[in-house]
Every structure is written in C-alpha cells, then in structure tokens.
Amino acid sequence: MFRQGFTCTRCGNCCRGPGDVVLCAGEAEAIGQLLGLELQAFTSGYTRLTADRRALSLGERPDGACIFLQTDNTCRIQAAKPRQCRAFPYLWRSARLANMCRGWQAAEKIAAATARRPPILD
C-alpha cells in the first residue's frame, strides 16, 4: 500500500537490507548494456543464483549492500534499475526494510500526526 507523504531520502538503507534482488526477463541484458558488458561478463561478475537456483539476483558487497550502491547512496545502474528496486516501497516492502527506510519512517510520522489531527469544522 502506498503511504501518503513518502519521499525517498536517498539514505540507501533499502540497498543494504538482506535478501535477493531478483532480475526479471530482460533486466540482465539491460544492465549489462548500460555497463558496456556482454551478458556473460555481466552475469558472471555481478550476479549470483538465488538459493532455489531458479533466478539470478544482483550480487552483494562483503558488507551485504547491493554491489551497485555507490558511496553517495546512489545507484550505479539507476537507468536500468531492476523492477524490484523501482517498486520499493510502493508495490512491496518487508517490515525489516520499512523500519530501515528513513523516507518510510517520515511518512509514518506524517500519517500518525494526520490521524490525530482534529477535523476542521466550518
């Protein structure tokens, strides 16, 4: 469910959370093209198989962050960012990631304050 007032703060915490970033059809090719890599070079250098071995997921750095998260909390592959990343937190979120997301926390505070606000009477 979309939270009224959500604005991404570019904290990068959603890119530091645990879990797979599963690539949909065509996304590996698009990211590889953006990086100037052949598909084989991209998949061998930047992806891994998911635990169930049914899909490709973006790789992670040793600290668990997405391999494409840059030091300024921007995405190196923004122009070809996977659907799963683009959809957070609008179409999906986990409680753990929502608790890490500064934008979601701010939206929750706005929603709570709005809910407590008395109605305006004419």
C-alpha positions as CSV (number, residue, x, y, z in Angstrom):
1,M,0.0,0.0,0.0
2,F,1.3,3.4,-0.9
3,R,2.0,5.7,2.1
4,Q,0.8,9.3,1.6
5,G,3.8,11.6,2.1
6,F,6.5,9.1,1.2
7,T,9.6,10.7,-0.3
8,C,12.8,8.9,-0.8
9,T,15.6,10.4,1.2
10,R,18.3,8.5,-0.6
11,C,19.5,7.0,2.7
12,G,20.5,3.8,0.8
13,N,19.2,1.6,3.5
14,C,16.9,-0.3,1.2
15,C,20.0,-1.3,-0.7
16,R,21.7,-2.5,2.4
17,G,18.9,-4.9,3.5
18,P,19.2,-8.6,3.3
19,G,17.7,-10.6,0.6
20,D,17.7,-11.2,-3.2
21,V,17.2,-8.6,-5.9
22,V,15.8,-11.0,-8.5
23,L,16.2,-10.0,-12.1
24,C,13.2,-10.2,-14.4
25,A,13.3,-11.1,-18.0
26,G,15.5,-8.6,-20.0
27,E,17.0,-6.9,-16.9
28,A,20.3,-8.6,-17.0
29,E,20.7,-7.7,-20.7
30,A,19.7,-4.0,-20.0
31,I,22.1,-3.7,-17.0
32,G,24.9,-5.3,-19.0
33,Q,24.3,-3.0,-21.9
34,L,24.4,0.0,-19.6
35,L,27.7,-1.1,-18.2
36,G,29.1,-1.9,-21.6
37,L,29.3,-5.6,-20.9
38,E,28.3,-8.7,-22.8
39,L,25.7,-10.7,-21.0
40,Q,28.1,-13.5,-19.9
41,A,30.5,-10.9,-18.5
42,F,27.8,-9.2,-16.6
43,T,26.2,-12.3,-15.1
44,S,29.5,-13.8,-14.1
45,G,30.8,-10.6,-12.5
46,Y,27.7,-9.1,-10.9
47,T,25.0,-11.7,-10.3
48,R,24.5,-15.0,-8.4
49,L,21.9,-17.7,-8.4
50,T,19.2,-17.4,-5.8
51,A,19.1,-20.1,-3.1
52,D,16.4,-22.1,-5.0
53,R,18.6,-21.8,-8.1
54,R,15.6,-20.6,-10.2
55,A,16.7,-17.0,-10.8
56,L,19.5,-14.5,-11.0
57,S,20.0,-12.0,-8.2
58,L,22.3,-9.0,-8.1
59,G,25.4,-9.6,-6.2
60,E,26.3,-8.1,-2.8
61,R,29.4,-6.5,-1.4
62,P,31.1,-8.1,1.6
63,D,29.1,-5.9,3.9
64,G,25.8,-7.1,2.4
65,A,25.0,-4.0,0.4
66,C,24.0,-4.2,-3.2
67,I,27.0,-4.3,-5.5
68,F,25.7,-1.2,-7.3
69,L,25.2,1.0,-4.3
70,Q,27.7,3.9,-4.5
71,T,29.3,5.7,-1.6
72,D,26.9,8.6,-2.1
73,N,24.0,6.3,-1.7
74,T,23.1,6.5,-5.4
75,C,22.6,3.5,-7.7
76,R,25.3,2.9,-10.3
77,I,22.7,1.3,-12.6
78,Q,19.8,3.8,-12.0
79,A,19.0,4.0,-15.7
80,A,18.4,0.2,-15.8
81,K,17.5,-0.4,-12.1
82,P,15.6,-3.7,-11.7
83,R,11.8,-3.6,-11.3
84,Q,12.1,-4.9,-7.7
85,C,14.2,-1.9,-6.7
86,R,12.0,0.6,-8.5
87,A,8.9,-0.9,-6.8
88,F,10.1,-0.4,-3.2
89,P,8.2,0.6,-1.1
90,Y,5.3,1.3,-3.4
91,L,4.4,-2.2,-4.5
92,W,6.2,-4.3,-1.9
93,R,8.2,-3.9,1.3
94,S,9.1,-6.0,4.3
95,A,8.7,-4.9,7.9
96,R,12.5,-5.0,8.3
97,L,13.2,-2.8,5.2
98,A,10.4,-0.4,6.1
99,N,11.9,0.0,9.6
100,M,15.3,0.8,8.0
101,C,13.9,3.3,5.4
102,R,14.1,6.9,6.6
103,G,11.5,8.0,4.0
104,W,9.0,5.4,5.1
105,Q,9.6,6.4,8.8
106,A,8.9,10.0,8.0
107,A,5.8,9.1,6.1
108,E,4.6,7.0,9.1
109,K,5.1,10.0,11.4
110,I,3.1,12.2,9.0
111,A,0.3,9.6,8.8
112,A,0.2,9.3,12.6
113,A,0.1,13.1,13.1
114,T,-2.6,13.4,10.5
115,A,-4.7,10.7,12.1
116,R,-4.6,12.5,15.5
117,R,-5.4,15.9,14.0
118,P,-8.9,17.0,14.9
119,P,-11.3,17.6,12.0
120,I,-11.7,21.1,10.6
121,L,-15.2,22.5,11.2
122,D,-16.7,25.3,9.2
